Amino acid sequence: MKNQQTGNSSKQKGSQGTNTRLAHGGYNPRDYHGFINPPVVHASTVLFPDTEVMLGRSAKYLYGTHGSPTSDALGDMLSELENAAGTILVPSGLAAISIPMMAFAKAGDHALIVDSCYDPTRYFCDTVLKRIGVEVEYFDPLIGGGIASLIRPNTGIVLTETPGSNTFEMMDIPAICEAAHTVDAVVMLDNTWATPLLFKPLDYGVDISIHALTKYPSGHSDLVLGSASANARTFDQLRDTHLAMGICAAPDDCYLVYRGIKTMNLRLKHHEKSALEVARWLQGRDEVARVLHPALEDDPGHELWKRDFKGSSGLFAFVLKDKSREEARAFLDGLQLFGLGYSWGGFESLVTLPDLTHRTIAAPPDDGSLIRVQIGLEEVEDLIEDLERGFAAVA
Ligand SMILES: *Cc1c(COP(=O)(O)O)cnc(C)c1O
């Protein structure tokens, strides 16, 4: 699956810097007449030269659902960035969670799911996973090596996400992997916040790293796509289930994400810098009880973030001190530049008022209302001016 040669400097690939790898990874222009970008292949049928190739299934490509030069360019790029044995591409970030789960879930098994997971992940676990006979148990994102006390002989899946959705708890991933692997459980990590550039889960013991490519890899809020990159232990079973279920990714979306990844490092650096400026500004406001962002020095997850991550992205939250949800709504409604909308990772700033009431362990804050912000590519001064409008609307 992995591209053996990339660009014209494959010898030094391992030592190349991030921007170089993004510029040259995933696809070799010599494979397609020298065109600098991969072709967008729209296809169901692939024609074979003779029955020997057809019946021997020896052709590189067999059928539209099995991949194409377009999906390979993106998949190989992601496998390189994640240090993975292979990558599957699926039509949404949510499918990048549900397909690996279906690949490893068995009736009678026990699954450990982090309580601060992405909401629709929880919905999938509480409905589909339970219905097929998996016992679902949620755990504290701060549990670290203590997860050993929850591991059972039949624990088959441990699903993690760091930092946590909406509340941004950092997890001790190596400690969790070590405990999970004592019973050979498959550890999955939703790595969407960090992208493959800021955290490389497989290097820390994770078996499958999951991305909503919808977010930073796309970067333009114009598509949904997902990926799961797996180590050698888990890739074959993941790929077989992916093929069995027929949930493949469309060529135009694969192409757009491949294109987006070329500039992802540059965009991320801008998101990171602007988000930290806004976060520090919010920390200085009397109306704010706390800012939840692991790259801030006084964040409870800061040490773990510093140990494992290479940077931060543009999504974080803050708590509007002693304010009700109604008052937080006034803050949101007072904004003009920040959009009220789901998703993140695009060029535009967004704000949401997450509902944390279904959580059982990572409880909602008791010191006010939590607001989540995605800092886009706009000028920080304009964003701060808008947030001031929000505070004025609450006052
Ligand atoms: C958005 C998101 C997803 C799902 O991605 P979609 O492409 O919208 O289905 C999964 N995990 C996290 C952490 C997300 O933020």
The ligand as a Gaussian input file, in Angstrom:
#p B3LYP/6-31G(d) Opt

LIG

0 1
 C      -15.639000      16.589000      13.432000
 C      -15.069000      15.476000      14.217000
 C      -15.286000      14.160000      13.841000
 C      -16.213000      13.763000      12.732000
 O      -15.894000      14.271000      11.487000
 P      -16.999000      14.418000      10.338000
 O      -16.223000      14.435000       9.090000
 O      -17.715000      15.702000      10.632000
 O      -17.915000      13.224000      10.432000
 C      -14.671000      13.177000      14.582000
 N      -13.893000      13.475000      15.634000
 C      -13.669000      14.728000      16.031000
 C      -12.794000      14.987000      17.204000
 C      -14.268000      15.768000      15.342000
 O      -14.082000      17.029000      15.760000

